[in-house]
Amino acid sequence: MNLKFNWTSLQAGKDPIQAFTASYTEAEDTAPVVVLVQEVWGVNSHIEDVAIRLAKAGYFVVAPDLLSLGGSRAPEVSFERIEEFKDIIDTVGFPVWGDPEKRQQVLDEMDKEKADRLLKTQEVAFSQIANRDKYVEVLKSVIGNFKSKNSDRKVGAVGFCMGGALVSALVCSDSKLDVGVSFYGSVPAQDIMQNISCPLLGIYAGEDTNVNSGIETFKQEVQKVNGDLKVVIYPGAQHGFHNDTRPSFSIDASRDAWARCLTIFSQYLGEDYSNL
């Protein structure tokens, strides 16, 4: 079989958006769909790699680049600018960059043009976090496009960090998803938690205090409606542990989490082999 992957333009409601797609050519119209939702960095080489891994597992994968909503990325968040910004954070670490005083010390040691450029990229990239509701609607539109063509076609979603939060919100919306997997994403707003409409696997890092603070509330709210929520927390793992391009990568936690992700996709998106 021939593996095909490329960038394409999709319609998300009234807005065009760029997306990376991957699948075996012979199965692109029939394989179950997985919507792959980016980290805050947009669809970069790592997300492309994850898309190809999923395609090789037998899925048609579509990864909308939310930074390109409207048709293209703003100059402040071009691929080059995002990589420059991410490299700085990887070098100094989130604890340093997240501390205003320490961040300023880092900025003072570089030329002003670069410092200003990094701050502008941060402003535009991190502004995505406030767009959760808008992005949920964008992703629902992408899912709806597949379902409208073939209502029997199974569609799952997996997201990382910001993308994980979006997947968790999607399964608590009328998204028509069949299954979702959230890697270290913040839980949905409490007023929609009981709207969970399909199985969700929540994968979390033990050392990710801020993200993990809402897990117990989410579990309690889902239990009230007998919703299907499975939570796995990896002791000692850092936020972003599945991203093998980052210092936080954990090969052990990542190996197990990826196996769990593929297992739940096989269970809810694949053929029924339960009688074997």
C-alpha positions as MATLAB code, in Angstrom:
seq = 'MNLKFNWTSLQAGKDPIQAFTASYTEAEDTAPVVVLVQEVWGVNSHIEDVAIRLAKAGYFVVAPDLLSLGGSRAPEVSFERIEEFKDIIDTVGFPVWGDPEKRQQVLDEMDKEKADRLLKTQEVAFSQIANRDKYVEVLKSVIGNFKSKNSDRKVGAVGFCMGGALVSALVCSDSKLDVGVSFYGSVPAQDIMQNISCPLLGIYAGEDTNVNSGIETFKQEVQKVNGDLKVVIYPGAQHGFHNDTRPSFSIDASRDAWARCLTIFSQYLGEDYSNL';
ca = [
       0.000    0.000    0.000;
       1.098    3.564   -0.646;
       1.378    6.037    2.224;
       0.297    9.530    1.245;
       0.765   12.691    3.287;
       0.507   16.343    2.337;
      -0.815   19.770    3.237;
      -4.238   20.760    1.951;
      -6.873   23.447    2.435;
     -10.131   22.589    4.207;
     -13.298   24.504    4.901;
     -14.188   24.912    8.577;
     -17.576   26.541    8.556;
     -17.126   29.800    6.686;
     -13.366   29.854    7.130;
     -10.617   28.094    5.188;
      -7.904   26.387    7.188;
      -4.687   24.599    6.284;
      -4.379   20.983    7.398;
      -1.867   18.161    7.246;
      -3.372   14.843    6.152;
      -1.929   11.334    6.087;
      -3.266    7.939    5.079;
      -2.699    4.916    2.910;
      -3.931    5.932   -0.548;
      -5.999    2.795   -0.929;
      -7.908    3.512    2.302;
      -8.244    7.289    2.362;
     -11.994    7.175    1.640;
     -12.798    4.202    3.849;
     -10.436    4.140    6.843;
     -11.677    5.497   10.188;
     -10.820    9.165   10.633;
      -8.628   10.564   13.405;
      -8.640   14.335   13.927;
      -5.243   15.215   15.377;
      -5.251   18.422   17.425;
      -2.037   20.380   17.826;
      -0.156   21.811   20.760;
      -0.003   25.602   21.020;
       2.863   25.535   18.482;
       0.510   24.660   15.634;
       0.983   21.762   13.249;
       4.754   21.403   13.163;
       7.142   18.588   12.232;
       6.331   16.703   15.440;
       2.572   16.759   14.789;
       3.240   15.699   11.198;
       5.232   12.758   12.582;
       2.379   11.771   14.909;
      -0.048   11.990   11.978;
       2.109    9.618    9.941;
       2.360    7.191   12.891;
      -1.449    7.118   13.097;
      -1.793    6.705    9.343;
       0.543    3.720    9.472;
      -1.751    2.276   12.142;
      -4.561    2.312    9.575;
      -6.324    5.656    9.969;
      -7.071    8.617    7.752;
      -5.553   11.463    9.758;
      -6.346   15.148    9.467;
      -4.476   17.727   11.561;
      -5.995   21.217   11.160;
      -3.448   23.969   11.737;
      -5.452   26.275   13.994;
      -2.859   29.023   13.556;
      -3.883   29.169    9.883;
      -7.611   29.669   10.481;
      -8.713   32.112    7.814;
      -6.378   30.628    5.224;
      -2.809   31.283    6.378;
      -0.664   31.994    9.414;
       0.086   35.505   10.592;
       3.768   36.505   10.135;
       4.250   36.520   13.914;
       3.536   32.782   14.060;
       5.192   31.590   10.883;
       6.803   28.155   11.113;
      10.219   29.802   11.492;
       9.092   32.203   14.215;
       7.351   29.454   16.199;
      10.462   27.253   16.062;
      12.645   30.141   17.219;
      10.298   30.786   20.139;
      10.032   27.104   21.075;
      13.816   26.704   20.969;
      14.241   29.525   23.486;
      11.727   27.966   25.880;
      13.365   24.553   25.514;
      16.748   26.133   26.266;
      15.807   28.113   29.385;
      12.864   25.948   30.520;
       9.245   26.835   31.234;
       9.869   27.688   34.923;
      12.332   30.385   33.858;
      10.324   31.697   30.912;
       7.102   31.686   32.955;
       8.662   33.883   35.637;
       8.422   37.521   34.435;
      11.605   38.615   36.196;
      13.685   35.677   34.989;
      12.232   35.966   31.488;
      13.260   39.595   31.348;
      16.792   38.638   32.323;
      16.878   36.217   29.391;
      15.536   38.875   27.029;
      18.052   41.455   28.264;
      20.894   39.180   27.176;
      19.812   39.181   23.498;
      19.513   41.963   20.964;
      16.338   44.029   21.207;
      15.049   43.083   17.761;
      15.077   39.379   18.632;
      13.591   39.998   22.076;
      10.727   42.018   20.601;
      10.180   39.351   17.962;
       9.947   36.574   20.559;
       7.488   38.503   22.713;
       5.234   39.199   19.736;
       5.292   35.531   18.729;
       4.407   34.569   22.296;
       1.534   37.050   22.343;
      -0.037   35.741   19.142;
       0.636   32.036   19.756;
      -0.589   32.001   23.356;
      -3.679   34.044   22.466;
      -5.003   30.772   21.013;
      -5.706   29.533   24.522;
      -8.524   32.068   24.832;
     -10.070   30.726   21.611;
     -11.165   27.365   23.035;
     -14.858   27.811   22.198;
     -14.082   29.066   18.702;
     -11.661   26.233   18.012;
     -14.152   23.643   19.286;
     -16.588   24.889   16.658;
     -13.865   24.711   13.996;
     -13.094   21.104   14.909;
     -16.785   20.199   15.049;
     -17.073   21.530   11.498;
     -14.151   19.374   10.348;
     -15.733   16.313   11.979;
     -19.119   17.190   10.511;
     -17.650   17.322    7.009;
     -16.644   13.653    7.276;
     -19.903   12.579    8.894;
     -22.006   14.405    6.294;
     -20.356   12.442    3.499;
     -20.705    9.115    5.307;
     -22.630    9.031    8.571;
     -21.347    5.524    9.313;
     -17.683    6.516    9.087;
     -16.085    6.406   12.522;
     -14.272    9.547   13.696;
     -11.979    9.859   16.690;
      -9.800   12.677   17.971;
      -6.538   12.957   19.857;
      -4.935   16.149   21.087;
      -1.885   17.264   23.026;
      -1.655   20.058   25.618;
      -3.953   22.781   24.209;
      -5.172   20.184   21.731;
      -5.922   17.796   24.579;
      -8.060   20.447   26.228;
      -9.915   20.932   22.947;
     -10.561   17.194   22.585;
     -11.919   17.030   26.142;
     -14.239   19.936   25.325;
     -15.239   18.283   22.031;
     -16.457   15.094   23.697;
     -18.580   17.244   26.004;
     -20.131   19.007   23.021;
     -22.389   17.803   20.246;
     -19.367   16.901   18.121;
     -20.460   13.499   16.723;
     -17.118   12.020   17.814;
     -16.948    8.289   18.462;
     -13.980    8.440   20.857;
     -11.459   10.965   22.154;
      -7.976   10.880   23.675;
      -6.590   13.869   25.570;
      -2.883   14.057   26.353;
      -2.289   16.393   29.335;
      -5.058   18.787   28.345;
      -7.028   20.918   30.784;
     -10.474   19.552   31.616;
     -13.630   21.122   30.135;
     -15.632   23.848   31.842;
     -17.642   22.303   34.680;
     -20.989   23.294   33.196;
     -20.460   20.987   30.191;
     -18.728   18.043   31.888;
     -21.960   16.067   32.209;
     -22.543   16.407   28.447;
     -19.855   13.793   27.733;
     -21.115   11.992   24.640;
     -18.478    9.365   23.838;
     -15.604    7.507   25.542;
     -12.672    9.696   26.557;
      -9.205    8.573   27.597;
      -7.436   11.257   29.622;
      -3.657   10.844   29.764;
      -1.833   13.010   32.289;
       1.652   13.686   33.660;
       2.190   13.254   37.374;
       4.229   16.464   37.662;
       1.644   18.609   35.828;
      -0.033   20.207   38.849;
      -1.989   22.978   37.125;
      -3.536   20.747   34.472;
      -4.245   17.934   36.926;
      -6.072   20.156   39.419;
      -9.394   19.689   37.616;
      -9.282   15.926   37.074;
     -11.194   14.859   40.207;
     -14.029   17.295   39.521;
     -14.229   16.039   35.930;
     -14.393   12.410   37.104;
     -17.107   13.190   39.653;
     -19.262   15.078   37.151;
     -18.934   12.328   34.532;
     -19.808    9.666   37.103;
     -23.119   11.433   37.760;
     -24.222   10.602   34.213;
     -22.408    7.247   33.974;
     -20.132    8.678   31.287;
     -17.158    6.788   29.930;
     -14.018    8.533   31.209;
     -10.763    6.674   31.797;
      -7.912    8.576   33.445;
      -4.257    7.508   33.478;
      -1.633    9.552   35.360;
       2.071    8.755   34.914;
       4.041    9.361   38.147;
       7.115   11.512   37.671;
       6.264   12.440   34.077;
       6.383   16.068   32.967;
       3.879   17.971   30.858;
       4.580   17.213   27.202;
       6.112   13.817   27.946;
       4.933   12.330   24.639;
       6.686   14.929   22.482;
      10.037   13.365   21.586;
      11.411   16.723   20.389;
      11.170   18.300   23.856;
      13.297   17.990   27.024;
      10.225   16.686   28.882;
      10.007   13.532   26.730;
       9.665   10.289   28.687;
      10.211    7.164   26.645;
       8.573    4.890   29.227;
       5.428    6.961   29.809;
       5.162    7.718   26.106;
       5.411    4.057   25.101;
       2.601    3.022   27.429;
       0.388    6.043   26.642;
       0.706    5.527   22.890;
      -0.256    1.869   23.253;
      -3.330    2.886   25.239;
      -4.241    5.481   22.607;
      -4.036    2.942   19.779;
      -5.961    0.391   21.833;
      -8.949    2.645   22.471;
      -8.955    3.752   18.830;
      -8.980    0.124   17.743;
     -11.817   -0.594   20.161;
     -14.118    2.224   19.044;
     -13.004    2.989   15.488;
     -11.899   -0.394   14.153;
     -13.586   -3.634   13.203;
     -15.228   -5.724   15.919;
     -12.925   -8.655   16.591;
     -14.277   -9.344   20.061;
     -15.323  -12.855   19.084;
     -11.748  -13.927   18.225;
];
